[in-house]
Amino acid sequence: MLQGYNMLFELMEKLGKKWAVPLLIFLLLYEQTTFSIIKKQLKVTSRALSRKLKLLEALGLIEKVIIGNPRKVCYTLSEKGKEISKKLLGFTEGISK
């Protein structure tokens, strides 16, 4: 049981970092999008965005999808990422009421 709390604590610590939650919510709303669109809409630096995408991908919350020829890289939420993002969105809506 303690291991479950440790995993939850680690996840919340990582999601608490700047840009992680807005990025998850953005991908929930846009479903599949490119690096440049995310960067433009969230007004985040390339370096910060790249780091957060790699972190969220390592956590299994997002997936990198390569489409077409010429190659186009898009990002989308994994099933786990969708589940967590919906809960985060519900949590933020509860706060605003």
C-alpha positions as a LaTeX table, in Angstrom:
\begin{tabular}{lrrr}
\hline
Residue & $x$ (\AA) & $y$ (\AA) & $z$ (\AA) \\
\hline
Met1 & 0.00 & 0.00 & 0.00 \\
Leu2 & 2.85 & 2.38 & 0.84 \\
Gln3 & 4.33 & 1.72 & $-2.61$ \\
Gly4 & 1.11 & 3.01 & $-4.21$ \\
Tyr5 & 1.38 & 6.25 & $-2.24$ \\
Asn6 & 5.03 & 6.62 & $-3.24$ \\
Met7 & 4.11 & 6.24 & $-6.92$ \\
Leu8 & 1.29 & 8.79 & $-6.54$ \\
Phe9 & 3.63 & 11.20 & $-4.73$ \\
Glu10 & 6.26 & 10.88 & $-7.48$ \\
Leu11 & 3.65 & 11.45 & $-10.21$ \\
Met12 & 2.24 & 14.51 & $-8.48$ \\
Glu13 & 5.75 & 15.87 & $-7.94$ \\
Lys14 & 6.49 & 15.56 & $-11.67$ \\
Leu15 & 3.11 & 17.00 & $-12.71$ \\
Gly16 & 3.67 & 19.91 & $-10.35$ \\
Lys17 & 6.52 & 21.15 & $-12.50$ \\
Lys18 & 5.87 & 24.15 & $-14.71$ \\
Trp19 & 4.00 & 23.49 & $-17.98$ \\
Ala20 & 3.17 & 19.83 & $-17.29$ \\
Val21 & $-0.51$ & 20.28 & $-16.38$ \\
Pro22 & $-1.27$ & 22.97 & $-19.00$ \\
Leu23 & 0.35 & 20.71 & $-21.60$ \\
Leu24 & $-1.79$ & 17.73 & $-20.59$ \\
Ile25 & $-4.99$ & 19.83 & $-20.67$ \\
Phe26 & $-4.00$ & 21.32 & $-24.03$ \\
Leu27 & $-3.47$ & 17.85 & $-25.53$ \\
Leu28 & $-6.79$ & 16.69 & $-24.08$ \\
Leu29 & $-8.57$ & 19.53 & $-25.88$ \\
Tyr30 & $-6.62$ & 19.37 & $-29.16$ \\
Glu31 & $-6.22$ & 15.55 & $-29.24$ \\
Gln32 & $-3.26$ & 15.54 & $-31.66$ \\
Thr33 & $-1.00$ & 18.45 & $-32.47$ \\
Thr34 & 2.52 & 19.47 & $-33.41$ \\
Phe35 & 5.37 & 20.94 & $-31.39$ \\
Ser36 & 5.09 & 24.32 & $-33.10$ \\
Ile37 & 1.35 & 24.63 & $-32.44$ \\
Ile38 & 1.81 & 23.75 & $-28.77$ \\
Lys39 & 4.68 & 26.23 & $-28.49$ \\
Lys40 & 2.68 & 29.01 & $-30.11$ \\
Gln41 & $-0.53$ & 28.44 & $-28.15$ \\
Leu42 & 1.06 & 27.97 & $-24.71$ \\
Lys43 & 3.73 & 30.64 & $-25.32$ \\
Val44 & 6.45 & 28.38 & $-23.95$ \\
Thr45 & 10.10 & 28.24 & $-24.98$ \\
Ser46 & 11.31 & 25.42 & $-27.22$ \\
Arg47 & 13.67 & 24.17 & $-24.53$ \\
Ala48 & 11.01 & 24.05 & $-21.79$ \\
Leu49 & 8.48 & 22.41 & $-24.12$ \\
Ser50 & 10.97 & 19.81 & $-25.33$ \\
Arg51 & 11.84 & 18.89 & $-21.75$ \\
Lys52 & 8.19 & 18.58 & $-20.68$ \\
Leu53 & 7.27 & 16.50 & $-23.71$ \\
Lys54 & 10.15 & 14.12 & $-22.98$ \\
Leu55 & 9.16 & 13.91 & $-19.31$ \\
Leu56 & 5.50 & 13.22 & $-20.06$ \\
Glu57 & 6.47 & 10.68 & $-22.72$ \\
Ala58 & 8.77 & 8.90 & $-20.22$ \\
Leu59 & 5.88 & 8.80 & $-17.72$ \\
Gly60 & 3.68 & 7.19 & $-20.37$ \\
Leu61 & 1.23 & 10.10 & $-20.45$ \\
Ile62 & 1.82 & 11.22 & $-24.04$ \\
Glu63 & 2.84 & 9.53 & $-27.26$ \\
Lys64 & 4.87 & 10.81 & $-30.18$ \\
Val65 & 3.16 & 9.95 & $-33.48$ \\
Ile66 & 4.88 & 10.17 & $-36.86$ \\
Ile67 & 2.49 & 10.87 & $-39.72$ \\
Gly68 & 2.87 & 10.81 & $-43.49$ \\
Asn69 & 5.59 & 11.44 & $-45.95$ \\
Pro70 & 7.31 & 13.86 & $-45.49$ \\
Arg71 & 7.46 & 12.95 & $-41.83$ \\
Lys72 & 5.39 & 15.06 & $-39.48$ \\
Val73 & 5.74 & 14.54 & $-35.72$ \\
Cys74 & 2.61 & 15.00 & $-33.63$ \\
Tyr75 & 1.88 & 14.51 & $-29.95$ \\
Thr76 & $-1.18$ & 12.93 & $-28.43$ \\
Leu77 & $-2.24$ & 11.69 & $-25.02$ \\
Ser78 & $-1.93$ & 8.01 & $-24.16$ \\
Glu79 & $-4.92$ & 6.33 & $-22.52$ \\
Lys80 & $-3.28$ & 6.89 & $-19.14$ \\
Gly81 & $-2.68$ & 10.53 & $-20.07$ \\
Lys82 & $-6.32$ & 11.00 & $-21.10$ \\
Glu83 & $-7.53$ & 9.56 & $-17.82$ \\
Ile84 & $-5.28$ & 11.79 & $-15.73$ \\
Ser85 & $-6.00$ & 14.88 & $-17.86$ \\
Lys86 & $-9.76$ & 14.43 & $-17.49$ \\
Lys87 & $-9.35$ & 14.18 & $-13.73$ \\
Leu88 & $-7.14$ & 17.30 & $-13.68$ \\
Leu89 & $-9.67$ & 19.19 & $-15.79$ \\
Gly90 & $-12.49$ & 18.13 & $-13.47$ \\
Phe91 & $-10.42$ & 19.20 & $-10.48$ \\
Thr92 & $-9.74$ & 22.65 & $-11.94$ \\
Glu93 & $-13.41$ & 23.13 & $-12.83$ \\
Gly94 & $-14.33$ & 22.31 & $-9.22$ \\
Ile95 & $-11.97$ & 25.02 & $-7.95$ \\
Ser96 & $-13.44$ & 27.74 & $-10.19$ \\
Lys97 & $-16.97$ & 27.26 & $-8.82$ \\
\hline
\end{tabular}
